[in-house]
């Protein structure tokens, strides 16, 4: 395994981390079609990840209505302190009007519930799962700062924020001498490069860690999808879901990806993960798995060293159309590199 700094925190995380959306949720939609793995199956995946050097495990309270956290906590067992444990809060966890969001009331309750389900006394990285448009950032960040001071949280992170929301939150933290977000968890892949417009520049400028969810675009970049369909009848993307993908453009990208993968005698999925890891600012890619062979195949991505030719060809086929104002001013990072 290889490791990278999580932004400016000074802690190192594995370049590939394990996401646990596939844990639990049998009979509960939409989690049932994500995997619905039981404790035994999850124990095996967590064991493989740990033995391979994975030290970042990511979950969320909403995954399988809390069951994912429970299963992960049991799977980690005595090795809990060997890893960086990350979870998230925001989504509805009950039917009440205050059972969601980023209020002090909900975050305090959600954090205590996650600690109980995970069987631990602290969360290493506690992330807000989305931006809350009705709760002042001062309240959210104040509650998180209090939890850090109480020892319940080590670091805080954001997920699924727009660039202006993330930058505003960092400003609020700095002005109030509160704990600031150490990381952003966001979608990024060869078929989804929107993040490069504004979010990636913020991450780089502010020294945040970037944790990438769905780096295989919901399985589209796994190598099992062709223009004719998929050979895997259980493929999740055939049943709908996110992130959205333009199939025609996506298949053009996969065609080049197959060529690059062949040069390295590697699988398509691992090569797609290697491309994400090669982008400056990315700390770790979060992969999920339903089977041990899937996980082992994705872990192999850390050993793929893409060449300048590989990166150039993949960039050419996947580069999105520039948005305003970049199509007028160009890429400031290219003109004023900061290393």
PyMOL commands that set and color helices and strands:
alter all, ss='L'
color gray80, all
select helices_A, chain A and resi 31-34+39-51+63-82+104-118+137-149+163-175+194-196+199-206+220-222+236-239+247-263+268-277+292-303+308-318+326-329+332-335
alter helices_A, ss='H'
color red, helices_A
select strands_A, chain A and resi 3-5+12-14+16-19+56-58+84-89+123-128+153-159+183-187+209-213+225-226+229-230+282-287
alter strands_A, ss='S'
color yellow, strands_A
deselect
rebuild
show_as cartoon
